[in-house]
Amino acid sequence: MPRGGAREGAGRKLGSTKENNKTKNLNIRCTEEEIALIKEKAKQADMSVASYVMKKCLE
């Protein structure tokens, strides 16, 4: 079996780099009830949890 070279379809797809060069993480501690509430509100807003929390924090 030959080695080296890229097989068709391998590697990162074009345009799949991190949006806005976001490279830092922020961790918070929550109760299970708080997490459930945040997830539900994010779902109602049709947003990811990360996007929802960031939007609310930066308002």
Buried (B, 14 or more C-beta within 10 A) or exposed (E): EEEEEEEEEEEEEEEEEEEEEEEEEEEEEEEEEEEEEBEEBBEEEEBEEEEBBBEEEEE
